[in-house]
Amino acid sequence: MVMQRSIWVAFALASIGWGSGSPVARLLLDRGLSPYELVLFRSAIAALAIVVYLAVRSQLRAGRIAVTVGLVMAFTSLALPFVLSTIALQYASAGFVALPGALIPLMTAGMAHFLLPGDRISPAKVIGMTLGLAGAIILLTSGDSGLVAGGRPGLAGALGLASAFSIAAGSVYAKQHVDGYETLEVAGVQFVAGAAMILAATLVAEGGPAVPDGGSWLLLLYMGLVSTFVPFVAYYWLLRRISASFASTIGYIVPLIAVVAGIVLVDELLQTGIVVGGALILLGVAVTDRLEARVKSRAASRPGA
């Protein structure tokens, strides 16, 4: 019973942390922080937290392969998507920007088909990709941004999809070297190097960050700890205790939390294009998971399996 409760607590921490990140980022943008400043402070706080966490666990080390994978993941799964998704928040609602992230598993499956031997795409994934693509097209072309005034949903959607694609590419690269590292080894390199990359980008783009005010620091601490560090640790804790398919359901919940939190915290709108496009994206992921699980169950039940 205690373990079951712990699993649900970790599930909630990961879902709420990731889901609330985009609306809180909107609050920070409204307070005058630039996208680069926001992601710089967010990543720096998360990097400091992960270093302390690893030091306490006496895991502050990394082998050669872990360093290489960590550097790649720092760019593909942290620096680039953080910047792209935060810029996208200037042009569309938090819920809108969060929805393309649900496509990451399907994008990963598509890349893995060509890059990972033995990881072939299945008919179930083709169905899911088709539904997800239809949803993405609706998001990009509906004209609904979820913002009270204006917005550029086409640009925001393109940035969101590019962010999801980058994360998927990093995941495939990590899978190619999965036997050569431990997850937490990579995490330390990923967070620290990612923060350094964002610092370099900020210096080039803006010449250095401004010092946030007190209220902004509280929101940044939330972003760095509750919306970045805690979900990461909770998710990988879950993967050691529950099935990957169950853990993946967090991907359905995160956009829904982002939509609700955006409406409550920053007066965003729930418009038709977002509802229909988002529903197709989530349906595509859900259908894929269901059909894949059914195929695996049948295979396992066969004599001699």
C-alpha positions in Angstrom: 0.0 0.0 0.0 2.8 2.4 0.9 4.6 1.6 -2.4 1.4 2.1 -4.4 0.8 5.5 -2.7 4.4 6.5 -3.5 3.9 5.6 -7.2 0.9 7.8 -7.5 2.6 10.6 -5.7 5.5 10.4 -8.1 3.1 10.1 -11.0 1.3 13.3 -9.9 4.6 15.2 -9.3 5.8 14.4 -12.8 2.5 15.2 -14.5 1.7 18.4 -12.6 5.3 19.6 -12.7 5.7 19.3 -16.5 2.1 20.3 -17.2 2.3 23.5 -15.1 5.6 24.6 -16.6 4.3 26.3 -19.7 1.6 28.4 -17.9 4.2 29.5 -15.3 6.6 30.4 -18.1 3.9 32.6 -19.6 3.6 34.4 -16.3 7.4 35.0 -16.4 7.2 36.3 -19.9 4.4 38.6 -18.9 6.7 39.9 -16.1 9.2 41.1 -18.7 11.7 38.2 -18.8 12.9 37.3 -22.3 12.7 33.7 -23.5 16.5 33.3 -23.2 16.6 34.7 -19.7 13.8 32.4 -18.6 15.4 29.2 -19.9 18.8 30.3 -18.6 17.7 30.7 -15.0 15.4 27.7 -15.2 18.1 25.4 -16.6 20.8 26.8 -14.1 18.5 26.1 -11.1 17.7 22.6 -12.4 21.4 21.9 -13.1 22.4 22.9 -9.5 19.6 20.7 -8.1 20.7 17.7 -10.1 24.4 18.1 -9.1 23.4 18.3 -5.4 21.1 15.3 -5.8 23.9 13.2 -7.5 26.5 14.3 -4.9 24.2 13.2 -2.0 23.8 9.9 -3.7 27.6 9.6 -4.4 26.8 9.3 -8.1 28.6 12.5 -9.3 30.6 10.7 -12.0 30.3 9.8 -15.7 32.1 7.5 -18.1 33.2 8.5 -21.6 30.0 7.2 -23.3 27.8 8.9 -20.7 29.6 12.2 -21.3 29.1 11.9 -25.0 25.4 11.0 -24.7 24.9 13.7 -22.1 26.4 16.4 -24.3 24.1 15.3 -27.2 21.1 15.2 -24.9 22.0 18.6 -23.5 21.5 20.1 -26.9 18.7 18.0 -28.3 16.6 17.4 -25.2 17.3 20.4 -23.1 18.8 23.6 -24.6 17.1 23.6 -28.0 13.6 22.5 -27.0 13.7 24.8 -23.9 14.4 27.8 -26.1 12.1 26.8 -28.9 9.1 26.0 -26.7 9.6 29.2 -24.6 9.7 31.4 -27.7 6.6 29.6 -28.9 4.8 30.8 -25.8 4.9 34.3 -27.1 2.7 33.3 -30.0 0.2 30.8 -28.6 -1.2 29.5 -25.3 0.5 27.1 -22.9 -1.9 24.3 -23.8 -1.3 24.8 -27.5 2.5 24.7 -27.1 2.4 21.6 -24.9 0.3 19.5 -27.3 3.1 18.8 -29.9 5.1 17.2 -27.0 2.6 14.4 -26.9 3.9 13.4 -30.4 7.4 12.7 -29.1 6.8 8.9 -28.7 5.4 8.6 -32.3 8.3 10.7 -33.7 10.8 8.6 -31.8 9.2 5.4 -33.3 9.4 6.8 -36.8 13.1 7.7 -36.5 13.8 4.4 -34.7 12.4 2.5 -37.7 15.3 3.8 -39.9 18.0 4.2 -37.3 17.7 1.3 -34.8 18.0 -2.2 -36.2 15.1 -4.4 -35.0 13.0 -1.5 -33.9 10.6 -1.6 -36.8 7.5 0.5 -37.1 4.2 -1.4 -36.6 0.8 -0.9 -38.2 -0.4 0.4 -34.8 2.3 3.1 -34.9 1.4 4.0 -38.5 -2.2 4.6 -37.4 -1.1 6.7 -34.4 1.2 8.8 -36.6 -1.6 9.4 -39.1 -3.9 10.6 -36.4 -1.2 12.7 -34.8 -0.2 14.3 -38.1 -3.8 15.2 -38.7 -4.0 16.8 -35.3 -0.8 18.7 -35.9 -2.1 20.0 -39.3 -5.2 21.3 -37.6 -3.2 23.0 -34.9 -1.0 24.7 -37.5 -3.8 25.8 -39.8 -6.8 26.5 -37.6 -5.8 30.0 -36.7 -6.7 29.4 -33.0 -3.8 30.3 -30.8 -5.6 30.2 -27.4 -4.6 33.8 -26.6 -7.0 36.5 -25.9 -5.3 38.9 -28.3 -3.7 37.9 -31.5 -1.2 35.1 -31.6 0.6 33.3 -34.4 -0.4 29.6 -34.2 1.4 28.5 -37.3 4.7 29.8 -36.0 4.0 28.5 -32.5 3.1 25.1 -33.8 6.2 24.9 -36.0 8.4 25.7 -33.0 6.5 23.2 -30.8 6.9 20.5 -33.4 10.6 21.3 -33.9 11.1 21.0 -30.2 9.4 17.6 -30.1 11.4 16.4 -33.0 14.6 17.5 -31.3 13.7 15.6 -28.2 12.8 12.5 -30.2 16.1 12.6 -32.1 18.0 12.8 -28.8 16.0 9.8 -27.5 16.9 7.7 -30.5 20.6 8.6 -30.1 20.5 7.7 -26.5 18.9 4.3 -27.3 21.7 3.6 -29.8 24.2 3.7 -26.8 21.9 2.4 -24.1 24.2 -0.3 -22.9 27.1 2.0 -22.3 25.7 4.3 -19.5 23.5 4.7 -16.5 20.6 7.2 -16.7 21.8 9.4 -13.8 25.3 9.5 -15.2 23.9 11.2 -18.3 21.6 13.4 -16.4 24.4 15.3 -14.6 26.2 16.0 -17.9 22.9 16.8 -19.7 21.7 19.4 -17.2 25.0 21.1 -16.6 26.1 21.2 -20.2 22.6 22.3 -21.3 22.7 25.2 -18.9 26.1 26.2 -20.3 24.8 26.0 -23.9 21.9 28.2 -23.0 24.2 30.7 -21.2 26.3 30.9 -24.4 23.2 31.4 -26.5 21.9 34.1 -24.2 25.2 36.0 -24.3 25.2 35.9 -28.1 21.6 36.8 -28.5 21.1 39.4 -25.8 24.5 40.2 -24.3 23.7 38.8 -20.9 20.6 38.4 -18.7 19.0 41.0 -16.5 18.6 40.4 -12.8 15.0 39.3 -12.1 12.9 40.8 -9.3 11.8 38.9 -6.2 8.5 37.7 -7.5 10.2 36.4 -10.7 12.8 34.5 -8.7 10.0 32.6 -6.9 8.5 31.6 -10.3 11.9 30.7 -11.6 12.5 28.5 -8.6 9.2 26.8 -9.4 10.3 26.3 -13.0 13.7 25.0 -12.2 12.7 22.7 -9.3 9.0 21.8 -9.6 8.7 21.9 -13.4 12.2 20.5 -14.4 14.2 18.7 -11.7 11.4 17.0 -9.7 9.5 15.6 -12.7 12.8 14.3 -14.1 13.7 12.4 -10.9 10.1 11.3 -10.4 9.8 9.9 -13.9 13.0 7.9 -13.8 12.0 6.6 -10.3 8.7 5.5 -11.8 10.4 3.7 -14.7 12.2 1.4 -12.2 8.9 0.4 -10.6 6.2 0.4 -13.2 5.8 -0.5 -16.8 7.1 1.9 -19.5 3.6 1.9 -21.0 2.0 3.0 -17.8 4.7 5.7 -17.2 4.1 7.0 -20.8 0.5 7.9 -19.9 2.0 11.0 -18.2 2.4 12.2 -21.8 -1.4 12.3 -22.2 -1.9 14.2 -18.9 0.7 16.9 -19.3 -1.0 18.8 -22.2 -4.4 18.6 -20.3 -2.8 20.1 -17.2 -1.2 22.8 -19.3 -4.5 23.7 -20.9 -6.4 23.9 -17.6 -3.6 25.8 -15.8 -3.3 28.2 -18.7 -7.0 29.0 -18.5 -6.9 29.4 -14.7 -3.5 31.2 -14.3 -3.2 33.4 -17.5 -6.7 33.7 -18.9 -6.0 31.6 -22.0 -8.8 30.4 -24.3 -9.9 26.9 -25.1 -10.7 27.2 -28.9 -12.0 24.8 -31.4 -8.8 24.2 -33.3 -6.9 23.4 -30.1 -9.6 21.0 -28.9 -9.9 19.1 -32.2 -6.2 19.1 -33.0 -5.2 18.2 -29.5 -7.8 15.4 -29.3 -6.4 13.9 -32.5 -2.8 14.1 -31.3 -3.7 12.5 -27.9 -6.0 9.9 -29.7 -3.1 8.9 -32.0 -0.8 8.3 -29.0 -3.5 6.5 -27.0 -4.5 4.2 -30.0 -0.8 3.3 -30.6 -0.3 2.4 -27.0 -3.5 0.3 -26.8 -2.8 -1.6 -30.0 0.9 -2.2 -29.2 -0.1 -3.5 -25.7 -2.7 -5.9 -27.3 -0.1 -7.2 -29.7 2.4 -7.8 -27.0 -0.2 -9.5 -24.8 -1.2 -11.9 -27.6 2.4 -12.7 -28.3 3.1 -13.4 -24.6 0.1 -15.7 -24.3 1.2 -17.9 -27.2 2.5 -21.4 -26.3 6.3 -21.3 -26.1 6.4 -17.5 -25.7 
